[in-house]
Amino acid sequence: EYGGRPSPLRHLTSSIVLSMYLKSLANKTRNIKFLLKHAFQKVTTNTSPRVPLLISTNTRQKIKIRRSVLPLCFFRHSSSKVSKVLEAAEFAKKTSHKLIREAFYLDQQPPLPKYATNSVHNPLSFLEEDLDTLKKNIKQLISTTHPILASLAEYYFDLQGKRIRPVIIMLISRATSFHKNTLQGCYDTSTLLSKQIQIAEIVEMIHTASLIHDDVLDEAETRRGVPSINIAFSNKMAILGGDFLLARASISLAELGSFKVTELMSRVISDLVEGEFMQMKSSYKDSIEFDYYLDKTYKKTASLIANGCKSAAILGGVGPDIIEHTSIYGKHLGLAFQLIDDMLDYTSTEAELGKPALNDLRSGVITAPAIFAIKEFPEMKALIKRKFSDEGDMEKAIDFVRRSNGCERTKQIAGEHCKKAIEAIYSITHSPYKQALIDLTETILNRNK
C-alpha cells in the first residue's frame, strides 16, 4: 500500500517491462533522479502491441503534480541507493499480475471522438462466422413440419436485411468479454458465449415478428424489394407467422435459464405493443409533440436494442456498471437508427429503401421531420387535423417538410444520440470490438437506406 491507499502499481502499463528497464538503467547510472525520470517516461510512452498504452495524456499531467499516483509505491521512500530500486523492481515483477487483475486498463482510453473514427470500415468483418452461425441456428429454431408455416417463418429471414440488431448484440458481447478478460489478466482475447449468440437470435426473431405484424397493420405491399408477407400469403396467415416466431423466441428465451434476461426481453414485447398503440391511437396534440414521438420510438425500436445489449452483458458476467452502460449505448443507438430511418422516408427513393417512400406521412404517422416542419410552417397543423382528407393535402404537407429544415434537424439529433451512445461505452476497455461499436454509429448516421 501507498500511504494507506492502493498501490499506484495499478496505474502501470506493465510492471515487468518497467522492472527490466530499471535494471538496465541501474547498470549505467548511480543518479536516482535520472533513473526515476527515465523509468517514468518509459511507462507513460510504452506502445508495445502486447503492452498497450495505459496512461492517458491527461493522467500523465496529473501524475506530474499528484504524488499519490507516482509510478511506484517505493518512490515515496526516495533513496540514493540503487539497490532499493532493484529491490522494488523485483517486487513489481512479482506482484504485477495480481495488481493488473484489478485495474490494468484503468486509464487506457482514447480521446472521445466527435461521433466516430474511420479505423474500422466494416464492423461486420469481425462477425462473419458469428452471423453465419446465427443464421443457421435461426433456421433450426423456426423449422417445422408444416410446409406453409415453414415458408411463412422463413420468408423475411431469406431476404438480405441489415441484420443491425444481432450485429450490435454480438459486438457488445465481444467488447464486454474483452474488457472482462483483460481485467482478469487474459489480454487480447474475446469470447462469444453460445448464450450470447442465442440472445442475438432471439432479438432478431422478435424484430422479424414485429415487421410481419407492422406490415399487416400498415397494409404494406412491399418489404425489401419483394411483396410483403401479407401480400404473398394473407393477413391472417401473416399474423400467425409472426405469432409463431414470437413463440419460438420465447422457447429459446426460457432455455437461457436467466430470470433477469427473461424479464428484460418480455418487457421488450410489451413495449412493442404499447408503442404500436401509441402510434395508432395518439391524439392530434400528442402526435406533434417531439417528446411523445421519442417515447414511442423508444418502445417500438430502441427498447429491443437496449434490452438486448443489457441481456448479452448479463449473460457475459460483467459488472453492473458495464451492464448499465451497454443498455444506454443500445438505447441511444436505437433512437438514432429510427431517427435516420424517419428522415430517409423523405430523402430516399423506394428503390433505396426497399419499401414505398413517404410511407409514414401517407399512413398518417407524424415523425420527427414533420414535427420540426410544423414549427416552420404552422399551416401544416390544419392538414394534420383533418387527416389530409382534402385533395392536395398530402402533397402540400410533403412539400412543407422538404422545404423546412426538418430533415437536417432530425439528423442533427440522431448525431447527438450517437455521441451519447459512444460516451456510454467510454469506460469499456478499448478493443477492435469497441471501436467497431463506435464506427457503427457513423454507419447508422450516414446510411441512405
C-alpha positions, 0 to 999 in steps of 0.5 A, a space after each residue: 500500500 501507498 500511504 494507506 491507499 492502493 498501490 499506484 502499481 495499478 496505474 502501470 502499463 506493465 510492471 515487468 517491462 518497467 522492472 527490466 528497464 530499471 535494471 538496465 538503467 541501474 547498470 549505467 547510472 548511480 543518479 536516482 533522479 535520472 533513473 526515476 525520470 527515465 523509468 517514468 517516461 518509459 511507462 507513460 510512452 510504452 506502445 508495445 502491441 502486447 503492452 498497450 498504452 495505459 496512461 492517458 495524456 491527461 493522467 500523465 499531467 496529473 501524475 506530474 503534480 499528484 504524488 499519490 499516483 507516482 509510478 511506484 509505491 517505493 518512490 515515496 521512500 526516495 533513496 540514493 541507493 540503487 539497490 532499493 530500486 532493484 529491490 522494488 523492481 523485483 517486487 513489481 515483477 512479482 506482484 504485477 499480475 495480481 495488481 493488473 487483475 484489478 485495474 490494468 486498463 484503468 486509464 487506457 482510453 482514447 480521446 472521445 471522438 466527435 461521433 466516430 473514427 474511420 479505423 474500422 470500415 466494416 464492423 461486420 468483418 469481425 462477425 462473419 462466422 458469428 452471423 453465419 452461425 446465427 443464421 443457421 441456428 435461426 433456421 433450426 429454431 423456426 423449422 417445422 413440419 408444416 410446409 406453409 408455416 415453414 415458408 411463412 417463418 422463413 420468408 423475411 429471414 431469406 431476404 438480405 436485411 441489415 441484420 443491425 440488431 444481432 450485429 450490435 448484440 454480438 459486438 457488445 458481447 465481444 467488447 464486454 468479454 474483452 474488457 472482462 478478460 483483460 481485467 482478469 489478466 487474459 489480454 487480447 482475447 474475446 469470447 462469444 458465449 453460445 448464450 450470447 449468440 442465442 440472445 442475438 437470435 432471439 432479438 432478431 426473431 422478435 424484430 422479424 415478428 414485429 415487421 410481419 405484424 407492422 406490415 399487416 397493420 400498415 397494409 404494406 405491399 412491399 418489404 425489401 424489394 419483394 411483396 410483403 408477407 401479407 401480400 404473398 400469403 394473407 393477413 391472417 396467415 401473416 399474423 400467425 407467422 409472426 405469432 409463431 416466431 414470437 413463440 419460438 423466441 420465447 422457447 429459446 428465451 426460457 432455455 437461457 435459464 436467466 430470470 433477469 434476461 427473461 424479464 428484460 426481453 418480455 418487457 421488450 414485447 410489451 413495449 412493442 405493443 404499447 408503442 404500436 398503440 401509441 402510434 395508432 391511437 395518439 391524439 392530434 396534440 400528442 402526435 406533434 409533440 417531439 417528446 411523445 414521438 421519442 417515447 414511442 420510438 423508444 418502445 417500438 425500436 430502441 427498447 429491443 436494442 437496449 434490452 438486448 445489449 443489457 441481456 448479452 452483458 448479463 449473460 457475459 458476467 460483467 459488472 453492473 456498471 458495464 451492464 448499465 452502460 451497454 443498455 444506454 449505448 443500445 438505447 441511444 443507438 436505437 433512437 438514432 437508427 429510427 431517427 435516420 430511418 424517419 428522415 430517409 422516408 423523405 430523402 430516399 427513393 423506394 428503390 433505396 429503401 426497399 419499401 414505398 417512400 413517404 410511407 409514414 406521412 401517407 399512413 398518417 404517422 407524424 415523425 420527427 421531420 414533420 414535427 420540426 416542419 410544423 414549427 416552420 410552417 404552422 399551416 401544416 397543423 390544419 392538414 394534420 387535423 383533418 387527416 389530409 382528407 382534402 385533395 392536395 393535402 398530402 402533397 402540400 404537407 410533403 412539400 412543407 417538410 422538404 422545404 423546412 429544415 426538418 430533415 437536417 434537424 432530425 439528423 442533427 439529433 440522431 448525431 447527438 444520440 450517437 455521441 451519447 451512445 459512444 460516451 456510454 461505452 467510454 469506460 469499456 476497455 478499448 478493443 477492435 470490438 469497441 471501436 467497431 461499436 463506435 464506427 457503427 454509429 457513423 454507419 447508422 448516421 450516414 446510411 441512405 437506406 
